[in-house]
Amino acid sequence: PLTVVLDALGTHSYVLESVTDSFGNVAHAGQHADVTDSRQDPSHSATTRSVTVLRRPSVSFKHCGQGQPASLLIGSEAPLSIATVDADPEDGPWEVAVQYDPPPAEDGAKTNKRYKSWVKSLKTLPERRDLTLRASAPGEYTITGVKGQFCEGDVLSPEICKVVERPLPSAEI
């Protein structure tokens, strides 16, 4: 086995040209192949290997974060945008794990009986880097993880989006 350091993004191709034993004998690799055959691609021979190093995907909420909650009108939904940052297109589509925690109960109880916590896994559409989560309840929505087809990813800030329900308008005469 050979140890190869892959510290740069992109495709790395390695070609075995020759093997030398302890007596000094040299065997050139690939001599048995017919080099005049134009149908054979030399990059796909038995002595060639390619490795692609992908960038780790990163995700965060867009237009929502600390001090900037999303507004939810009663009876409607608030769109929460989740954006992938520095994701390699070859690793998509990406799966994003989101957790919902309801707001504290107004009567001082430990659990809010009106809303239930949940965890969902959302997937981006092919050829898309962003996805939209439709929030229909107030509370905190947290991105807990991201993974692509091949790579685990990182969650960037802001990873929490607070959704605040706006009260119905009122007028007094």
Contacts in CASP RR format, 6 or more apart in sequence:
PFRMAT RR
TARGET T0000
AUTHOR 0000-0000-0000
METHOD contacts of the structure
MODEL  1
PLTVVLDALGTHSYVLESVTDSFGNVAHAGQHADVTDSRQDPSHSATTRS
VTVLRRPSVSFKHCGQGQPASLLIGSEAPLSIATVDADPEDGPWEVAVQY
DPPPAEDGAKTNKRYKSWVKSLKTLPERRDLTLRASAPGEYTITGVKGQF
CEGDVLSPEICKVVERPLPSAEI
4 12 0 8 1.000
4 14 0 8 1.000
4 51 0 8 1.000
6 12 0 8 1.000
6 51 0 8 1.000
6 53 0 8 1.000
8 53 0 8 1.000
9 53 0 8 1.000
9 54 0 8 1.000
9 55 0 8 1.000
9 88 0 8 1.000
10 52 0 8 1.000
10 53 0 8 1.000
10 54 0 8 1.000
11 50 0 8 1.000
11 51 0 8 1.000
11 52 0 8 1.000
11 53 0 8 1.000
12 50 0 8 1.000
12 51 0 8 1.000
12 52 0 8 1.000
12 53 0 8 1.000
13 43 0 8 1.000
13 48 0 8 1.000
13 49 0 8 1.000
13 50 0 8 1.000
14 48 0 8 1.000
14 49 0 8 1.000
14 50 0 8 1.000
14 51 0 8 1.000
15 47 0 8 1.000
15 48 0 8 1.000
16 29 0 8 1.000
16 47 0 8 1.000
16 48 0 8 1.000
17 28 0 8 1.000
17 29 0 8 1.000
17 47 0 8 1.000
18 26 0 8 1.000
18 27 0 8 1.000
18 28 0 8 1.000
18 29 0 8 1.000
19 26 0 8 1.000
19 27 0 8 1.000
19 29 0 8 1.000
20 26 0 8 1.000
20 27 0 8 1.000
29 47 0 8 1.000
30 45 0 8 1.000
30 46 0 8 1.000
30 47 0 8 1.000
33 40 0 8 1.000
33 45 0 8 1.000
34 40 0 8 1.000
42 48 0 8 1.000
43 50 0 8 1.000
52 90 0 8 1.000
54 88 0 8 1.000
54 90 0 8 1.000
54 91 0 8 1.000
54 150 0 8 1.000
54 151 0 8 1.000
55 86 0 8 1.000
55 87 0 8 1.000
55 88 0 8 1.000
55 91 0 8 1.000
55 151 0 8 1.000
56 86 0 8 1.000
56 151 0 8 1.000
56 152 0 8 1.000
56 153 0 8 1.000
56 154 0 8 1.000
57 84 0 8 1.000
57 85 0 8 1.000
57 86 0 8 1.000
57 87 0 8 1.000
57 88 0 8 1.000
57 91 0 8 1.000
57 92 0 8 1.000
57 94 0 8 1.000
57 146 0 8 1.000
57 147 0 8 1.000
57 148 0 8 1.000
57 151 0 8 1.000
57 153 0 8 1.000
57 154 0 8 1.000
58 84 0 8 1.000
58 85 0 8 1.000
58 86 0 8 1.000
58 87 0 8 1.000
58 146 0 8 1.000
58 153 0 8 1.000
58 154 0 8 1.000
58 155 0 8 1.000
58 156 0 8 1.000
59 82 0 8 1.000
59 83 0 8 1.000
59 84 0 8 1.000
59 85 0 8 1.000
59 94 0 8 1.000
59 96 0 8 1.000
59 143 0 8 1.000
59 145 0 8 1.000
59 146 0 8 1.000
59 153 0 8 1.000
59 154 0 8 1.000
59 155 0 8 1.000
59 156 0 8 1.000
60 82 0 8 1.000
60 83 0 8 1.000
60 85 0 8 1.000
60 143 0 8 1.000
60 155 0 8 1.000
60 156 0 8 1.000
60 157 0 8 1.000
60 158 0 8 1.000
60 159 0 8 1.000
61 80 0 8 1.000
61 81 0 8 1.000
61 82 0 8 1.000
61 83 0 8 1.000
61 141 0 8 1.000
61 143 0 8 1.000
61 158 0 8 1.000
61 159 0 8 1.000
61 160 0 8 1.000
61 161 0 8 1.000
62 81 0 8 1.000
62 82 0 8 1.000
62 83 0 8 1.000
62 130 0 8 1.000
63 70 0 8 1.000
63 81 0 8 1.000
64 70 0 8 1.000
64 80 0 8 1.000
64 81 0 8 1.000
64 158 0 8 1.000
64 161 0 8 1.000
64 162 0 8 1.000
65 158 0 8 1.000
65 160 0 8 1.000
65 161 0 8 1.000
65 162 0 8 1.000
66 158 0 8 1.000
66 160 0 8 1.000
67 162 0 8 1.000
69 161 0 8 1.000
69 162 0 8 1.000
69 163 0 8 1.000
69 164 0 8 1.000
70 78 0 8 1.000
70 80 0 8 1.000
70 135 0 8 1.000
70 161 0 8 1.000
70 162 0 8 1.000
70 163 0 8 1.000
70 164 0 8 1.000
71 78 0 8 1.000
71 163 0 8 1.000
71 164 0 8 1.000
71 166 0 8 1.000
72 78 0 8 1.000
72 135 0 8 1.000
72 136 0 8 1.000
72 137 0 8 1.000
72 138 0 8 1.000
72 163 0 8 1.000
72 164 0 8 1.000
72 165 0 8 1.000
72 166 0 8 1.000
73 165 0 8 1.000
73 166 0 8 1.000
74 165 0 8 1.000
74 166 0 8 1.000
74 167 0 8 1.000
74 168 0 8 1.000
75 136 0 8 1.000
76 136 0 8 1.000
77 134 0 8 1.000
77 135 0 8 1.000
77 136 0 8 1.000
78 134 0 8 1.000
78 135 0 8 1.000
78 136 0 8 1.000
78 163 0 8 1.000
79 132 0 8 1.000
79 133 0 8 1.000
79 134 0 8 1.000
79 135 0 8 1.000
80 132 0 8 1.000
80 133 0 8 1.000
80 134 0 8 1.000
80 135 0 8 1.000
80 141 0 8 1.000
80 161 0 8 1.000
80 163 0 8 1.000
81 130 0 8 1.000
81 131 0 8 1.000
81 132 0 8 1.000
82 96 0 8 1.000
82 98 0 8 1.000
82 122 0 8 1.000
82 130 0 8 1.000
82 131 0 8 1.000
82 132 0 8 1.000
82 133 0 8 1.000
82 143 0 8 1.000
83 129 0 8 1.000
83 130 0 8 1.000
84 94 0 8 1.000
84 124 0 8 1.000
84 129 0 8 1.000
84 130 0 8 1.000
84 146 0 8 1.000
85 156 0 8 1.000
87 94 0 8 1.000
87 129 0 8 1.000
87 148 0 8 1.000
88 151 0 8 1.000
90 150 0 8 1.000
91 148 0 8 1.000
91 149 0 8 1.000
91 150 0 8 1.000
91 151 0 8 1.000
92 124 0 8 1.000
92 126 0 8 1.000
92 148 0 8 1.000
92 149 0 8 1.000
93 123 0 8 1.000
93 124 0 8 1.000
93 125 0 8 1.000
93 126 0 8 1.000
93 128 0 8 1.000
93 148 0 8 1.000
93 149 0 8 1.000
94 123 0 8 1.000
94 124 0 8 1.000
94 146 0 8 1.000
94 147 0 8 1.000
94 148 0 8 1.000
95 121 0 8 1.000
95 122 0 8 1.000
95 123 0 8 1.000
95 146 0 8 1.000
95 147 0 8 1.000
95 148 0 8 1.000
96 121 0 8 1.000
96 122 0 8 1.000
96 123 0 8 1.000
96 124 0 8 1.000
96 131 0 8 1.000
96 143 0 8 1.000
96 145 0 8 1.000
96 146 0 8 1.000
97 119 0 8 1.000
97 120 0 8 1.000
97 121 0 8 1.000
97 122 0 8 1.000
97 143 0 8 1.000
97 144 0 8 1.000
97 145 0 8 1.000
97 146 0 8 1.000
98 119 0 8 1.000
98 120 0 8 1.000
98 121 0 8 1.000
98 122 0 8 1.000
98 133 0 8 1.000
98 141 0 8 1.000
98 142 0 8 1.000
98 143 0 8 1.000
98 144 0 8 1.000
99 117 0 8 1.000
99 118 0 8 1.000
99 119 0 8 1.000
99 141 0 8 1.000
99 142 0 8 1.000
99 144 0 8 1.000
100 117 0 8 1.000
100 118 0 8 1.000
100 119 0 8 1.000
100 120 0 8 1.000
100 137 0 8 1.000
100 139 0 8 1.000
100 140 0 8 1.000
100 141 0 8 1.000
100 142 0 8 1.000
101 117 0 8 1.000
101 139 0 8 1.000
101 140 0 8 1.000
101 142 0 8 1.000
102 112 0 8 1.000
102 114 0 8 1.000
102 115 0 8 1.000
102 116 0 8 1.000
102 117 0 8 1.000
102 137 0 8 1.000
102 138 0 8 1.000
102 139 0 8 1.000
103 112 0 8 1.000
103 115 0 8 1.000
103 138 0 8 1.000
103 139 0 8 1.000
103 140 0 8 1.000
104 112 0 8 1.000
105 111 0 8 1.000
105 112 0 8 1.000
105 113 0 8 1.000
105 114 0 8 1.000
115 137 0 8 1.000
115 138 0 8 1.000
115 139 0 8 1.000
119 144 0 8 1.000
122 131 0 8 1.000
122 133 0 8 1.000
123 131 0 8 1.000
124 130 0 8 1.000
124 131 0 8 1.000
125 131 0 8 1.000
133 141 0 8 1.000
135 141 0 8 1.000
135 161 0 8 1.000
135 163 0 8 1.000
137 163 0 8 1.000
137 165 0 8 1.000
138 163 0 8 1.000
138 164 0 8 1.000
138 165 0 8 1.000
139 162 0 8 1.000
139 163 0 8 1.000
139 164 0 8 1.000
140 160 0 8 1.000
140 161 0 8 1.000
140 162 0 8 1.000
140 163 0 8 1.000
141 160 0 8 1.000
141 161 0 8 1.000
141 162 0 8 1.000
141 163 0 8 1.000
142 159 0 8 1.000
142 160 0 8 1.000
142 161 0 8 1.000
143 155 0 8 1.000
143 159 0 8 1.000
143 160 0 8 1.000
144 155 0 8 1.000
145 153 0 8 1.000
145 155 0 8 1.000
146 152 0 8 1.000
146 153 0 8 1.000
146 154 0 8 1.000
146 155 0 8 1.000
147 153 0 8 1.000
END
